Amino acid sequence: MLDAAREALAFSRNRKREDLDADRVLTLALVKCIEIVGEAGARVTAVTRAANPLVPWTQIVGMRHHLVHVYFDIDLDRLWTTVTDDLPPLVAALERILSRPTG
């Protein structure tokens, strides 16, 4: 989940929203990364979700579901906002979660 989110951020670095219109490879790469984030989010345990209520687990999984089933009608503005606005705080949250000792 964290790796895919970081990859999406790397792919979008030094890019702008308009690049999605001109670069199909960028669009497909970002869609795939967000799908992976959502799929991984669906596999997060209920205990971890409950311990981290500020992470929008339901929305993360919902975005994946939407991308997988909408096919050719993806809202590129929403995709860009997800990557540029929503992923940075998600990455920070996941890094915090993963840095906690387990046991």
Contacts in CASP RR format, 6 or more apart in sequence:
PFRMAT RR
TARGET T0000
AUTHOR 0000-0000-0000
METHOD contacts of the structure
MODEL  1
MLDAAREALAFSRNRKREDLDADRVLTLALVKCIEIVGEAGARVTAVTRA
ANPLVPWTQIVGMRHHLVHVYFDIDLDRLWTTVTDDLPPLVAALERILSR
PTG
1 36 0 8 1.000
1 37 0 8 1.000
1 38 0 8 1.000
1 40 0 8 1.000
1 41 0 8 1.000
1 44 0 8 1.000
1 94 0 8 1.000
2 91 0 8 1.000
2 94 0 8 1.000
2 95 0 8 1.000
2 98 0 8 1.000
4 33 0 8 1.000
4 34 0 8 1.000
4 36 0 8 1.000
4 37 0 8 1.000
4 40 0 8 1.000
5 33 0 8 1.000
5 37 0 8 1.000
5 87 0 8 1.000
5 90 0 8 1.000
5 91 0 8 1.000
5 94 0 8 1.000
6 91 0 8 1.000
7 29 0 8 1.000
7 33 0 8 1.000
8 29 0 8 1.000
8 30 0 8 1.000
8 33 0 8 1.000
8 34 0 8 1.000
8 37 0 8 1.000
8 83 0 8 1.000
8 87 0 8 1.000
9 83 0 8 1.000
9 87 0 8 1.000
9 88 0 8 1.000
9 91 0 8 1.000
11 26 0 8 1.000
11 29 0 8 1.000
11 30 0 8 1.000
11 33 0 8 1.000
12 26 0 8 1.000
12 30 0 8 1.000
12 80 0 8 1.000
12 83 0 8 1.000
12 84 0 8 1.000
15 26 0 8 1.000
17 76 0 8 1.000
17 77 0 8 1.000
17 80 0 8 1.000
19 26 0 8 1.000
20 26 0 8 1.000
20 27 0 8 1.000
20 30 0 8 1.000
20 76 0 8 1.000
20 79 0 8 1.000
20 80 0 8 1.000
21 76 0 8 1.000
27 74 0 8 1.000
27 76 0 8 1.000
27 79 0 8 1.000
30 79 0 8 1.000
30 83 0 8 1.000
31 67 0 8 1.000
31 74 0 8 1.000
31 79 0 8 1.000
33 83 0 8 1.000
34 63 0 8 1.000
34 64 0 8 1.000
34 67 0 8 1.000
34 79 0 8 1.000
34 82 0 8 1.000
34 83 0 8 1.000
35 64 0 8 1.000
35 67 0 8 1.000
35 68 0 8 1.000
37 60 0 8 1.000
37 63 0 8 1.000
37 64 0 8 1.000
37 87 0 8 1.000
37 90 0 8 1.000
38 60 0 8 1.000
38 61 0 8 1.000
38 62 0 8 1.000
38 63 0 8 1.000
38 64 0 8 1.000
39 64 0 8 1.000
41 57 0 8 1.000
41 60 0 8 1.000
41 61 0 8 1.000
41 64 0 8 1.000
42 61 0 8 1.000
42 64 0 8 1.000
44 57 0 8 1.000
48 97 0 8 1.000
49 55 0 8 1.000
49 57 0 8 1.000
52 93 0 8 1.000
52 97 0 8 1.000
54 93 0 8 1.000
55 90 0 8 1.000
55 93 0 8 1.000
55 94 0 8 1.000
55 97 0 8 1.000
56 86 0 8 1.000
60 90 0 8 1.000
63 82 0 8 1.000
67 74 0 8 1.000
67 79 0 8 1.000
END
